[in-house]
Amino acid sequence: MPQLNPLDWGPQLIWLLITFGILYLLMVYVALPRIGGVIEARAARIAKDLATADSLRRETEEAIAAYERALFLDPSFIGAYVNLADAYRQQGRDAESEKLLRRGLMLLPRAPDLHHALGLLLVRKGDKGAAIKELAVAAKLAPDNARYGFVYAVGLHSAGRRGEALSVLRAAEARHPYDLDILGTLVALNREAGKPRDALPYARKIAEVLPDEPGVKQLIADLERVN
C-alpha cells in the first residue's frame, strides 16, 4: 500500500502539514471569531435582559409604595386596590393580593372592579366555583362593562355550564352588539353546541366590523354551507 511505503512518507507529511495549516487558519480567522461574536452577542443580550428585569422590579416596588400611600390617604380608592393587587401578583404574592381585595370589598362591597379582580385571582388559584361567583357579581353590578360579561361567560363555559354561558353572552351582546370577543365566543359556543344556524348571525356581525378579513368570510361560508 502506498501509504505504508517509507518513500512516500515525506510527501504525505508535507500535505498533512499543509492541510492542518489551512484548518488552523480557518479556525483562527473564521470559525473562532464567529463563535466569539455569538458568545458576546448572547452575553450582551443576557446582560440587557437582567438590566430590564431589575428595572421592572424597581418600578414594581415603587408602584407598590405609591399605591399603598394612596390607600392610606384614601381607603375608598378602588383603582389603588386593583393596581396594588396586580403589582402583588407580579411579585408572586397572590395571598397578599387576595387579602387586599377582600379588605377592599369589606369597605366597598358593591365595587364591580374589586369583584372582577378577585374573581380572576381565584381562577388562578384554581377555586373555580368561588371565582365564578365573584365574576357574576362584577357582571351584574356593571352590565355596561362588556369585558366583565365576557369573562363571566368564559368562566361558566370552563365550568361546563355552556347554556348559562350562552345566556350571559346573548345578554351582553344586546348591550354591546359589535364587541368582537362576545361575538366570536357566541359563534364558537353555538358551533360547539351543534347550532350553526344560531352562530351565523353573529358571524355576519363580525364581518360588518372586519369586512376584509378572509377568515371571517370563510367562517360565514362554512356556516352557510352547513345550514
Buried (B, 14 or more C-beta within 10 A) or exposed (E): EEEEEEEEEEEEEEEEEEEEEEEEEEEEEEEEEEEEEEEEEEEEEEEEEEEEEEEEEEEBEEBBEBBBEBBEEEEEBBEBBBBBBBBBBBEEBBEBBBEBBEBBBEEBEEBBBBBBBBBBBBBEBEBBEBBBBBBBBBBEBBBEBBBBBBBBBBBBBBBEBBEBBBEBBBBBBEEBEEBBBBBBBBBBBBBEEEEBEBBBBBBBBBBEEEEEEEEBBEBBEBBEEEE
